[in-house]
Amino acid sequence: MSELAGLIRPDLQGRTPYGAPQLAVPVALNTNESSYDVPPEVVDAISAAVTAEAAHLNRYPDREFVRLRERLAAYVHRTTGCPVSAEQVWAGNGSNEVLQHVVQAFGGPGRVALGFTPSYSMHPIISEGIGTTWVDGLRGRDPGRFDVDADLAVEQVQRHDPDVVFLCSPNNPTGTSLDLSVVERVYEAAPHSVVVVDEAYAEFARPGTPSAVSLLPGRPRLVVTRTMSKAFAFAGVRLGYLAADTEFTDLMRLVRLPYHLSSVTQAIACAALDHADLMLATVEAVKQTRDELVSGCMALGLVPVPSDANFVLVGGFADERASWQALLDRGVLVRDVGIRHHLRITAGTPAENAAVLDALRVVTEGESA
Ligand SMILES: *Cc1c(COP(=O)(O)O)cnc(C)c1O
């Protein structure tokens, strides 16, 4: 062990960082980004917003990002049908930072966070990064299914008495949505806990999938996190947000660094939110591509999990690591999420979908040969 490695906090020794490969490949479908560029009209609006900000970059940004919060509140209202005030919204550099704020405020050393695995790998990394004990809960008793079993979730919440509970809907990496009754039951079963519902993929859900934002009234310990990185097709900007009780958002000020959202970030996000229709224009196309990816995989004898997100978890690989490499050898980068026999594939453009299905055809033929 190097001298430095010996000095790091004992609970961080030997850990590996978050590490989705960033490789220059023709077809990159491994981090659930949008494959569609920002539309030219929005590019112009962004350029103008940055120019207007440039001369004032000698000053710190608006620490309370009021204009941005108003726009995010309007966006949440519009995409969920639930009225939310600007004071109920909090934002950060990606929803990862927002999640970190939540854990900084409610988790930490001597405290416990519970999630239901497989789910978003950053929930434990963020929790443990600030000394919170992570408990890997079970989603269900049948390893071939990925729905959260409500009774089992309640049982685990009661057993571990966590300070923070993570739910994720639609869930990464499985694509499955949660019934709101699961959120309600977990909330009731955990009277000392903040309950986080990570809705990073909410805009891709199939019709009739309600948002947990509708459960906020009367639930001061509930928080719903969202992001501009996925459906909003704006991952490079790093802007995530949450909706919760106004008292909850107020508490986030205790842990955020001063001026954490730069003037440029705020201006760019506002400009894009003013063109939300254009930014969301490809969501329907992505949903269609996703559904075609599901049917295409089924036709190849693979076992895709029905998805409410912009990706599909595909089972049926004899050796997922070998298949991951074989796909990469054909210029297609997908994600090995550590679930045996499964790979996660982002829904990209129709051309990317055709490329991944072509590559899968060759790879699966090779496997059965
Ligand atoms: C991609 C993703 C996020 C988004 O992170 P950002 O920091 O907003 O880019 C959050 N939660 C889940 C489950 C995700 O898959």
The ligand as a MOL file (V3000), in Angstrom:
LIG
                    3D

  0  0  0     0  0            999 V3000
M  V30 BEGIN CTAB
M  V30 COUNTS 15 15 0 0 0
M  V30 BEGIN ATOM
M  V30 1 C -28.6440 9.0000 -14.5970 0
M  V30 2 C -29.2510 8.9290 -13.2600 0
M  V30 3 C -29.2530 10.0280 -12.4190 0
M  V30 4 C -28.7800 11.3050 -12.9830 0
M  V30 5 O -27.6880 11.8430 -12.4940 0
M  V30 6 P -27.2980 13.3360 -12.8650 0
M  V30 7 O -26.3140 13.6170 -11.8100 0
M  V30 8 O -28.5390 14.1660 -12.7470 0
M  V30 9 O -26.7530 13.3260 -14.2500 0
M  V30 10 C -29.8740 9.9500 -11.1940 0
M  V30 11 N -30.4740 8.8210 -10.8140 0
M  V30 12 C -30.5150 7.7470 -11.6070 0
M  V30 13 C -31.2480 6.5420 -11.1660 0
M  V30 14 C -29.8810 7.7650 -12.8420 0
M  V30 15 O -29.8920 6.6890 -13.6090 0
M  V30 END ATOM
M  V30 BEGIN BOND
M  V30 1 1 1 2
M  V30 2 1 2 3
M  V30 3 2 2 14
M  V30 4 1 3 4
M  V30 5 2 3 10
M  V30 6 1 4 5
M  V30 7 1 5 6
M  V30 8 2 6 7
M  V30 9 1 6 8
M  V30 10 1 6 9
M  V30 11 1 10 11
M  V30 12 2 11 12
M  V30 13 1 12 13
M  V30 14 1 12 14
M  V30 15 1 14 15
M  V30 END BOND
M  V30 END CTAB
M  END
